[in-house]
Amino acid sequence: MFYNEKVIKLIVYSLYALCAGLILVDVFYHKHGHFAFEEWFGFYAVYGFISCLAIVFVAVWFRKYIKRDEDYYD
């Protein structure tokens, strides 16, 4: 089912539409943030994206230090 190219395109375009819709809702929704930058347009989308990138980069960096050699058990 998921190997069908049409289904994959439908899922990807649906996610694009969902993200665009959530960004558009941000225009009409008044936020009450604790700090001024929390009220910026798209702040939480950018914050979430940067946080996700940071988690990935830290995990890749950390993996270099905890990964064992291939011949560890030999």
PyRosetta script that sets phi, psi and omega in degrees:
from pyrosetta import init, pose_from_sequence

init()
pose = pose_from_sequence("MFYNEKVIKLIVYSLYALCAGLILVDVFYHKHGHFAFEEWFGFYAVYGFISCLAIVFVAVWFRKYIKRDEDYYD")
pose.set_psi(1, -49.2)
pose.set_omega(1, -176.1)
pose.set_phi(2, -81.6)
pose.set_psi(2, -6.6)
pose.set_omega(2, 179.3)
pose.set_phi(3, -87.0)
pose.set_psi(3, -5.4)
pose.set_omega(3, 177.5)
pose.set_phi(4, -75.1)
pose.set_psi(4, 128.9)
pose.set_omega(4, -176.0)
pose.set_phi(5, -63.4)
pose.set_psi(5, -33.5)
pose.set_omega(5, 179.3)
pose.set_phi(6, -66.5)
pose.set_psi(6, -38.6)
pose.set_omega(6, 179.9)
pose.set_phi(7, -67.8)
pose.set_psi(7, -41.4)
pose.set_omega(7, 179.0)
pose.set_phi(8, -63.0)
pose.set_psi(8, -44.8)
pose.set_omega(8, 178.2)
pose.set_phi(9, -62.8)
pose.set_psi(9, -39.3)
pose.set_omega(9, 178.6)
pose.set_phi(10, -62.7)
pose.set_psi(10, -42.9)
pose.set_omega(10, 179.5)
pose.set_phi(11, -65.1)
pose.set_psi(11, -44.4)
pose.set_omega(11, -178.9)
pose.set_phi(12, -64.3)
pose.set_psi(12, -46.4)
pose.set_omega(12, 179.8)
pose.set_phi(13, -67.0)
pose.set_psi(13, -32.0)
pose.set_omega(13, 176.1)
pose.set_phi(14, -66.3)
pose.set_psi(14, -39.7)
pose.set_omega(14, 177.2)
pose.set_phi(15, -66.9)
pose.set_psi(15, -39.1)
pose.set_omega(15, 175.4)
pose.set_phi(16, -59.9)
pose.set_psi(16, -45.0)
pose.set_omega(16, -179.5)
pose.set_phi(17, -64.9)
pose.set_psi(17, -40.0)
pose.set_omega(17, 178.5)
pose.set_phi(18, -63.5)
pose.set_psi(18, -44.5)
pose.set_omega(18, 178.9)
pose.set_phi(19, -64.0)
pose.set_psi(19, -43.5)
pose.set_omega(19, 178.7)
pose.set_phi(20, -64.2)
pose.set_psi(20, -39.8)
pose.set_omega(20, 178.0)
pose.set_phi(21, -63.9)
pose.set_psi(21, -39.8)
pose.set_omega(21, 178.8)
pose.set_phi(22, -68.0)
pose.set_psi(22, -35.6)
pose.set_omega(22, 176.4)
pose.set_phi(23, -67.8)
pose.set_psi(23, -38.8)
pose.set_omega(23, 178.3)
pose.set_phi(24, -66.6)
pose.set_psi(24, -35.5)
pose.set_omega(24, 177.5)
pose.set_phi(25, -63.8)
pose.set_psi(25, -30.3)
pose.set_omega(25, -179.9)
pose.set_phi(26, -62.0)
pose.set_psi(26, -25.6)
pose.set_omega(26, 178.8)
pose.set_phi(27, -68.8)
pose.set_psi(27, -38.2)
pose.set_omega(27, -173.0)
pose.set_phi(28, -95.1)
pose.set_psi(28, -10.9)
pose.set_omega(28, -176.6)
pose.set_phi(29, -97.5)
pose.set_psi(29, 123.6)
pose.set_omega(29, -180.0)
pose.set_phi(30, -88.7)
pose.set_psi(30, 122.4)
pose.set_omega(30, -177.7)
pose.set_phi(31, -98.4)
pose.set_psi(31, 147.6)
pose.set_omega(31, 176.2)
pose.set_phi(32, -116.3)
pose.set_psi(32, 83.7)
pose.set_omega(32, -177.2)
pose.set_phi(33, -86.5)
pose.set_psi(33, 160.4)
pose.set_omega(33, 176.7)
pose.set_phi(34, -76.1)
pose.set_psi(34, -30.8)
pose.set_omega(34, -179.5)
pose.set_phi(35, -119.9)
pose.set_psi(35, 158.3)
pose.set_omega(35, -176.0)
pose.set_phi(36, -64.1)
pose.set_psi(36, -35.9)
pose.set_omega(36, -176.9)
pose.set_phi(37, -70.5)
pose.set_psi(37, -17.3)
pose.set_omega(37, 176.8)
pose.set_phi(38, -70.8)
pose.set_psi(38, -16.6)
pose.set_omega(38, -179.8)
pose.set_phi(39, -95.0)
pose.set_psi(39, 0.2)
pose.set_omega(39, 177.7)
pose.set_phi(40, -66.2)
pose.set_psi(40, 152.4)
pose.set_omega(40, 178.6)
pose.set_phi(41, -66.1)
pose.set_psi(41, 125.2)
pose.set_omega(41, 176.4)
pose.set_phi(42, 72.3)
pose.set_psi(42, 16.7)
pose.set_omega(42, -177.0)
pose.set_phi(43, -59.7)
pose.set_psi(43, -47.6)
pose.set_omega(43, -175.5)
pose.set_phi(44, -69.3)
pose.set_psi(44, -29.8)
pose.set_omega(44, 175.6)
pose.set_phi(45, -67.5)
pose.set_psi(45, -45.5)
pose.set_omega(45, 178.9)
pose.set_phi(46, -66.8)
pose.set_psi(46, -42.4)
pose.set_omega(46, 179.5)
pose.set_phi(47, -61.4)
pose.set_psi(47, -43.8)
pose.set_omega(47, 178.8)
pose.set_phi(48, -65.7)
pose.set_psi(48, -40.5)
pose.set_omega(48, 179.2)
pose.set_phi(49, -64.6)
pose.set_psi(49, -46.0)
pose.set_omega(49, 179.5)
pose.set_phi(50, -65.6)
pose.set_psi(50, -37.9)
pose.set_omega(50, 177.8)
pose.set_phi(51, -64.2)
pose.set_psi(51, -41.1)
pose.set_omega(51, 178.7)
pose.set_phi(52, -64.7)
pose.set_psi(52, -43.5)
pose.set_omega(52, 176.4)
pose.set_phi(53, -61.0)
pose.set_psi(53, -40.7)
pose.set_omega(53, 179.5)
pose.set_phi(54, -63.6)
pose.set_psi(54, -41.3)
pose.set_omega(54, 178.8)
pose.set_phi(55, -62.1)
pose.set_psi(55, -42.9)
pose.set_omega(55, -179.6)
pose.set_phi(56, -65.7)
pose.set_psi(56, -46.7)
pose.set_omega(56, -178.1)
pose.set_phi(57, -66.0)
pose.set_psi(57, -38.8)
pose.set_omega(57, 177.7)
pose.set_phi(58, -67.5)
pose.set_psi(58, -38.1)
pose.set_omega(58, 178.7)
pose.set_phi(59, -66.1)
pose.set_psi(59, -41.5)
pose.set_omega(59, 177.9)
pose.set_phi(60, -65.4)
pose.set_psi(60, -42.8)
pose.set_omega(60, 179.1)
pose.set_phi(61, -64.2)
pose.set_psi(61, -43.5)
pose.set_omega(61, -178.4)
pose.set_phi(62, -67.5)
pose.set_psi(62, -32.8)
pose.set_omega(62, -179.5)
pose.set_phi(63, -62.7)
pose.set_psi(63, -32.2)
pose.set_omega(63, 179.7)
pose.set_phi(64, -62.1)
pose.set_psi(64, -30.1)
pose.set_omega(64, -176.3)
pose.set_phi(65, -91.8)
pose.set_psi(65, -22.7)
pose.set_omega(65, -178.8)
pose.set_phi(66, -105.8)
pose.set_psi(66, -7.2)
pose.set_omega(66, -179.5)
pose.set_phi(67, -73.7)
pose.set_psi(67, 136.6)
pose.set_omega(67, 178.7)
pose.set_phi(68, -90.7)
pose.set_psi(68, 156.7)
pose.set_omega(68, 177.1)
pose.set_phi(69, -67.4)
pose.set_psi(69, 159.0)
pose.set_omega(69, -178.9)
pose.set_phi(70, -63.8)
pose.set_psi(70, -33.1)
pose.set_omega(70, -178.2)
pose.set_phi(71, -97.2)
pose.set_psi(71, 29.2)
pose.set_omega(71, -177.9)
pose.set_phi(72, -62.6)
pose.set_psi(72, -41.7)
pose.set_omega(72, -175.7)
pose.set_phi(73, -88.2)
pose.set_psi(73, -2.3)
pose.set_omega(73, -179.8)
pose.set_phi(74, -81.9)
pose.dump_pdb("model.pdb")
